[in-house]
Amino acid sequence: MRLVTILRLPTLLEFDRKLWEFDRKLWEFDRKLWEFEHECHPNTNSNTVRTRAPYGALRVDGTVEGAVGILSSTVGSPQRSPSRARAREGAPPMPEPTSPHLPSAPLLKLRDLIAEGYEEAARRHDALKNGTPLGPQVALSSKLSREMGGHVPLGVSVIHGAPGSAKTCLANQLAAQAGCPALVVTCEMRPLVLLHRHAARVTKTYLSKFGSGELAPDVWKHLVQRTVETMPFLSLLDGTRGPVSLNRIRECAEVAKEESESEHILIVIDSMHSWVRGSGVTGATEYDATNAALQSMQRLTADLNGSTVIIAEQNRSSMGTDKQEASAGTRVFEYCAELVIALTKAPNSKPDLNGEIKITATLAKNRHGDSGKPIDLLFSGGFMTFRDDVGGPNVSTVLNGPTNGQHTRSGWSA
C-alpha cells in the first residue's frame, strides 16, 4: 500500500500545483478588484489586506512529508489575500507568486547614510585595532584575507574551478578556521570523509593513512578528537543522504549562532548544483531551480547577517579558466556574488618536493578590492591544506617528512 502511495505522489503534486495556479488567478482577481475599489474610494484605509502582495521564491516540494522544499524562502510574513484563506486545509505548502508589488524601497539622500556609515567605520576601526574581523576569518592566506577586506564578505561568495582544483578543500578550510560558527551543507562528499580531511590538516597526518587501515582504532580516535576540539562550532548537514531544505539550513544556522553567542556565521553549500539536483524539486528546469535557489540563499544570508560560500560547477566552454562567468547554468552566480574566486592550476602540474602544488585563486569579481587579481597558493593534497606561496617548505612536511620519496595523488605516501 505504501508503494502505491509513493508511485502516485507526482500525480498528487501535479494536482496541488494546478490548485495553486487556480488560487493564484483568484488572488490576481482580488488584487485587481481592490485596485478598482481603491480608485473609486481613495479615502479607504491603505493598510488593507491586499496592499502587500504575497512574494517569495519558487516553492515546490518532492518529499513525502510535504515539507517545504529547498527553494522555499521565508522572508518576512506577508499578509494573505482572502483567496489564500480558501486554500485546502492540510495541503502541502505550494509556491506563492513572485509579484512586482513589493513594499516600496526607501528613498535615501546621501547625507542620510552618514550616521550609519560612521557607526560602521567605528566598528571596522576598532576591529582592526583589536584584531577582531567583522566576519568569518580567512586564516589560510593573509594575501587572500587582505584582498577580501579582512574577512569573508557578508553576503554570497562563489568558488568555481575545474574538477580536482580543491574547491571543497578551500571552502572547508575557510569554515574550519572561520573563528565563528560554520555550517557546511555537503551534497557530494560523505561527512566522515570531510572529517578525515580536517584531521589530516589539524594533526599533520597523511590523509591516505585514514583510508588505508594503517591507523589503529585508538590512534584514529585520538586524532579525530584532537581535530574536533579545534572546531567546536563547525556543523555538517548531510545532503548525500537526503534533501536539505532552505528552512532546515535556516534553523541550524540560527541554533549555531545562538549556541556560540556569535553575531557572525559562515554557511558553505557544496555544491549548489548538487543541492538543487538532490532537492526533490519537480516541475522546474535546473536553470530555473538554480536561479530560485541562489536568490533564496541571498535572502537567507541577509536575514542571518552572515556569509555564504557557494561552490559552483564550471560550464564546459570555460572549464579550467578564471572567467567570472565560468559557473555553469546561470549568470545569477556572478551577479549576486560579492566575490567570485576562480581556482586554476597549470596543466599536468605535479607536486613539488614538499608534496605541494601551486593553485591560483583569481578574484574574478571582488566588490571589496581589486578584481581580476591572481593570488598564488600552495596546496598539499596529503594534508588537505592551503597556504600562501611564500617560498620554503610546509611545516607539516618538515614535521612528518616522507619515508620513501614517492608521491601519490594525495601527497607523499608514507
N, C-alpha and C positions, 0 to 999 in steps of 0.2 A: 504493500500500500504506500509505503514511504517512497519507493522507487517511482511509482506513478506520479506522485506529487512533485518530485524533482523534475521529471520529464515534462510536466505541464507548466513549470514555472515561467518559461519565456512567454507562453500564451497569457498567463495572468499578468505579467509585467506589461505586455503589449496592451491589454485591456486597461490597466491603470494609466498607461501613457495616453491612450485615447480619451479616457475620462478626464485626465489633466488638461488635454487640449480643449476639450469642451468647456471645462471650468475657466480656462484662460480666456476663451471667447466671451464667456459671461462676464468676466472681470473687465474686459475691454468695453463691453456694452455698458456696464455700470459706470465706468470712468467717463465715457462719452456723455452718458445721461447726466452725471454730476456736473460736467463742464457746461452742458446746456442749461441746467438749473442755476448754476452759478452766474452765467451770463444774464439770465432773466432776473435773478435776485442777488445782485452784487454785494448786498449787506449781510449775506449769510456768513456765519462763522467760518473762517478759513481753516480751522482745525478739524474739519470733518474727516470721517474715516478714510476718504479716498484721496486726501491731499498728499499722502505719502505712499507711493506705489510699491508693491512688492518688488524685490530685486534679489539677485544672488546668482551664483554660478550654476551651471547645469547640475541637477541632482538626479542621477539615475543609479539605482542600486540593483545589483545582481545577486545579493546574498539571500539565503532562505529566510533569515530572521526578519528581513525587511528593514534593516538598519540603514541609516543614511550612508550612501556610497562615498568614495574618497573625494569626489568632486564637490561635495556639498560645502557651502560657505555660510557660516553663521556669523553674519556681521550685523550687529545691532538686532533689534526686534521690530521690523516694520509692521505697521498695523495692517490688518487684513480687511479686504472688502467683504460685504455681505455674501458675495458669491462663494468666497473661500469657506465661509462658515457652513455652506451647504454641502461641502465635500463629505464623502462617506466617513463615518467614524471607524477607526481601526485600520484604515488604508495605509499602506507604506508611504513614507514621505516621497513626494514627487517634486520635480523642478518648478521653481517659481519663474515667471517670465522676466527676462532681463529687460528693464524698462529705462528709457531715457529720462523718465520723470523722477529723478533722484532729488534729494534735498539740494537746494542751490549752494554752490560753492561760495565761501565768503570772499568779499572784495576787500583787498588789503592795499593800503598805501605803504610805500617803502618805510616810512617812519614808524608804521605800526609794528615793524619787525625788530626795532631797536631793543626793546625791553627783553624780548625772547632771546635775541641774539646775544645780548650782554650776559644773560644767565648762562647760556651755553658756552660762551667764551670763557667765563669764570670757571665752569666745570672742567673744560679742556685744559685750562692753565693749571688748575690745581692738580688734575690728573697727571699732567706732565711733570710737575714738581715732585709729586708723591710717588711717581712710577706706577700709577694705577690706571690702566687703559679704560676707555669709555665703552668698551665692548669686548668680545672674545679676543684673547691674545693671539698673536702669531709668533709663537715661541720658536718655531723651527727655522726661521730665517729673519735676521734683523733687516736685511735688504728688502725682503718682501713686506715686512711689517711697516717699514718707513714709507714705501710707495703706496700702501693701502691706508695710510693715515694713522698708523699706530695700533690698529685693531681690525678685525673682520668688520666691514661696514654693516651698519644696521640696514636691514632690507635683504633682498635676494642677490646672491652672487652665484655665478655659474663656472664650473670647471669642465672643460671638454678636452678630449685628446683621443688619439687612436687607441685601439686595444693594446694593453701592455704598457701604457705610458704612465702607470702608477697613480691614476686618478683617485682610486679608492684609498690608497695608502696616504696620499696627501690630505684628503678630506678627513680621514680618521685620525691622523696625527694632529691636525688642527683641533679636532673635537677633544682628543685626549689631553691636550696641553692648553685648552682654552682659558683656564682659570675661572670658569663659571660652569653651571650645569650644561650638559650637552646631550642631545637626543639624536641617535643615529637610526634612521629607517633603512634597514638593509634588505633589499629586494633581490639581490643577486648572490650574495655570499652568506654562508651559514654563520650565525653568531659565534660558534666555537672557533671557526677559522679566524675570525676577527680577533678573538681573544688571544689566539696563538700569535698573531701578528703584533699585537700590543706587547705581549710577553717577550717576544724576540727583541723588540726595541728597548723596553724598560730594563730587562735583565741582561742584555748583551749576550743572548743565547741564540745560536743559529736557528733560523726558522725551520730548516729541514729536520732538526732533531725532534721537533714536536710531532712530526708525522711519521718518522722512521721507526719509532719504538725504542730509540736509544735512551730515553728518559724513563727511569723507574717511576712508578706512580707517586711515591712520596716526594721525589725530586720535582716531578711535574707540578704537584700540588703546591710545593713551596714556591716555585717560580711564578705561578699564576696568582697566588695570594699576594706576593710582593707587588705584582702588577696591579691588581685590583685596588690595593691600598693607595696607590698613587693617583687614582682617578675615581674617587668615591661618588662623584656626581655624573658619571657617564652611564647612560642607559641605552638599551637597544630595543627597537621594535622589529620583530622578526617577520618581514614581509615575504620570506621564502616559503612560509607555511600557510599563508592565507592573506586575504586583502587587509590593508591598513587604511582605515577611513581618516578623513581630514579631522573629524571630530575626535577620533582616538588620539591623533597627534596633538591636538589642542589640549585634551585632558592631561596627557602625560607631560606635556611641556609646562602646563600650569602647576602640576604637582611638583615637578622638578624645581621650578623657581621657588615655590613655597618652602619645600624641604631645605633648600640651600640658602634661603633668605637672600637671594641674589636678584638684582634688577635686570641682569642680562641672561640670555640663553642662546645657545647655538644649536640649530637643527641641521642635520645632514640628510639629504634624500639621495640614496644610491640604488638605482639611478632613477631619474624622472620617467624615462621611457618604460622601464621595468615596473615602476609603481603604477603607471597608468594601465599597462597591459595586464597586470595582475589584479586590477581593481574589481573585476567583475562587472564593469560598465557595459551596458548594451545599448544599442540604438544610436551610437555616435561613432564617427570615424576616429582613428587615432589622432589625427590632426586636431579635430575639434576638442576631443577629450584632453589632449595635452595643453591646448590653449586654456581651457577652463581650469585645469589643474594648476597651471602656472599663475593664473590670475587669483585663484583661491589661496595659493601659498603666499602670494604677495600680500593679500589682505590679512591672512592669519599672522604673518610675520610682523606686520604693522600693529595688529592688535596686541601682540605679545611684547612689543618694543624689543624685538630680538633680531637675530641674524640667521639667515638660512643659506646653506651652501648646497647647491643642486649639481649633481653630476649628470652630464648630458652625453649621449652618444653623438658621434660625428656623422655627418652625411658623407656619402661615398665620394662625391666630387671634391670635397675638402678634406678627405682623410689624411691625417698626419700634418696638417697645416696649422698655422697660428691665426687664421682668419677669425674675426669677430663673429661672423655669420656661419661658422662651421657646425654649430649644433644642428642635429637632424630634426626635421619635421616642421618647425615654425620659427618665424622671426621674433616671436614674443620672447624667446630666450634672451636675445641681446637687447631688446628694447626695455624689458622690465628689470634688467640686472643693474645693480650698482657697479658690479665688477665682473668681467669675463676673463678667466685665466685659461690660456691655451697651453697644454703641455706637449712638448715635442722633444724628440731625440734624433740624433743623426742616424741615418740608415745603416744597418749592420753594425751598430756600435756595440762594443764589448766592454765588460767590467775591467777596470784598471787593476793594478797590483793590490789596491786596498779593497777590491771587490765592489767598487762604486762605479756608477755610470752617470754621465752628465745628462741632465734633463733640464731643458729651458722652459721656464714659466714666463710666458709673454702676457702682459696685461693688455689684452686686445681692446678692452674697454675699461676705463677707470674714471669714475666720477669724482675721485678723491685725490688724483695726482695725474702724472703723465700717462697717456695711453700709448700703446704700442711698444712699451719699454720691455726688453727681454732681461730676465734675471736668471742667471745660471745657478742651478742647484745640483748637488751630488746626491744620488740615491743609492742606498745599499739594499739590494734585494735580500741579502742574508739576514739583515737586521730590521728590514722594513722601516728605514729611517731616511728622512730628508735632512739636509743641512746646507748651509751656504758653501759655495765653492770659493774657499779662501786659500786653497793650497794646503798641502800637508795631509797626513793620514787621519782617518777617522779614529777617534778614541776607542771605539768598540773593536776595531781591528787590532789596535795595539794591545788591548787587554785580552782579547780572545783570538789571537792570530791563527791562521790556517795551519793545518798539520801536514798536508800533502801537496800544497801549492796548486791545486786544481780548482777550477771554477765550476759551478753548477748554475742553473738558471736562477737559483735563489741566492747566489753569492758563493763564497768559498764553501767547499764541502769539508766537513770535519771528521 
